[in-house]
Amino acid sequence: MSIVYLACLLVALGAMVLLDARFRLVFWRDARRATIVLALGLVFFLVWDAAGIVLGVFARGGSRFMTGIVLAPEFPLEEVFFLLFLCYLTLVVLFGGRAVLDRRGSGARGHGSDG
């Protein structure tokens, strides 16, 4: 039993929280809306995984880096944190990309009006 994979996921989630806080992208922009969207995404993918497990499409791979804790047959604890990370990463990339494009767009408009 090892917690390496879970620890890596938690470190990555922590880094995502710091990035979010620094640039006010998701939770620091609108915490209520972010919580709802993140929860809905997580539930969607948990149901998706459950359907895949029932249909025999998904199976838990064995690894010495995982805790060995399963929440249901073929459903390891780490999967919940991976799906949470995946959903949060998607929101950060979406709003981060939007912020970059907005900044580039306002910069281009600013240069065009000077000349």
C-alpha positions in Angstrom: 0.0 0.0 0.0 1.4 3.4 -1.1 0.1 6.9 -1.2 2.4 8.1 -4.0 -0.2 8.5 -6.7 -2.7 10.1 -4.3 -0.1 12.5 -2.9 0.8 13.5 -6.5 -2.8 14.2 -7.2 -3.2 16.3 -4.0 0.0 18.3 -4.8 -1.4 19.0 -8.3 -4.7 20.0 -6.9 -2.9 22.3 -4.5 -1.0 23.9 -7.3 -4.2 24.4 -9.2 -5.7 26.2 -6.2 -2.7 28.5 -6.0 -2.9 29.3 -9.7 -6.6 29.9 -9.3 -6.1 32.2 -6.3 -3.3 34.1 -8.0 -5.2 34.9 -11.1 -8.8 34.8 -9.7 -9.9 32.4 -12.4 -12.5 30.1 -11.0 -13.3 29.9 -7.2 -11.9 33.4 -6.5 -14.1 34.8 -9.3 -17.4 33.2 -8.2 -17.1 30.5 -5.6 -20.8 29.5 -5.6 -20.9 29.0 -9.4 -17.5 27.3 -9.4 -18.7 24.8 -6.7 -21.8 24.0 -8.6 -20.0 23.5 -11.9 -17.2 21.4 -10.3 -19.7 19.2 -8.4 -21.8 18.6 -11.6 -18.7 17.7 -13.6 -17.5 15.4 -10.8 -20.9 13.7 -10.6 -21.0 13.3 -14.4 -17.7 11.6 -14.5 -18.4 9.4 -11.5 -21.6 8.2 -13.2 -19.6 7.7 -16.4 -17.0 5.6 -14.6 -19.7 3.6 -12.8 -21.3 2.9 -16.2 -18.0 1.9 -17.7 -17.3 -0.4 -14.8 -20.7 -2.1 -15.0 -20.3 -2.6 -18.8 -16.8 -4.0 -18.3 -15.1 -1.3 -20.2 -13.2 0.1 -17.2 -11.2 -1.9 -14.7 -8.9 -0.9 -11.9 -5.3 -1.4 -12.8 -2.9 -2.6 -10.1 -0.1 -0.4 -9.1 2.3 -0.3 -6.2 1.9 3.5 -6.2 -1.8 3.4 -5.2 -3.4 3.1 -1.8 -5.3 -0.1 -2.6 -8.4 1.5 -1.1 -11.5 0.8 -3.3 -14.7 2.7 -2.9 -16.6 0.2 -5.0 -15.5 -2.8 -7.1 -13.0 -1.6 -9.7 -13.2 2.0 -8.3 -10.1 3.1 -6.4 -10.0 6.1 -4.1 -7.6 7.9 -6.3 -10.1 8.0 -9.2 -12.2 10.5 -7.3 -9.3 12.9 -6.8 -8.2 12.4 -10.4 -11.7 13.3 -11.7 -11.8 16.3 -9.4 -8.4 17.4 -10.7 -9.5 16.9 -14.3 -12.7 19.0 -13.8 -10.8 21.7 -12.0 -8.0 21.8 -14.6 -10.6 22.2 -17.3 -12.2 25.2 -15.5 -8.8 26.8 -14.9 -7.7 26.3 -18.5 -11.0 27.7 -19.8 -11.0 30.8 -17.7 -7.2 31.2 -17.9 -7.4 31.1 -21.7 -10.2 33.5 -21.7 -8.3 35.9 -19.5 -5.2 35.7 -21.8 -7.4 36.3 -24.9 -9.2 39.2 -23.2 -5.8 40.8 -22.2 -4.4 40.3 -25.7 -7.6 41.8 -27.3 -7.5 44.8 -25.1 -3.8 45.3 -25.8 -4.4 45.1 -29.5 -7.2 47.7 -29.3 -5.0 49.9 -27.2 -2.2 49.9 -29.8 -4.5 50.5 -32.7 -5.9 53.7 -31.2 -2.5 55.2 -30.5 -1.4 55.4 -34.2 
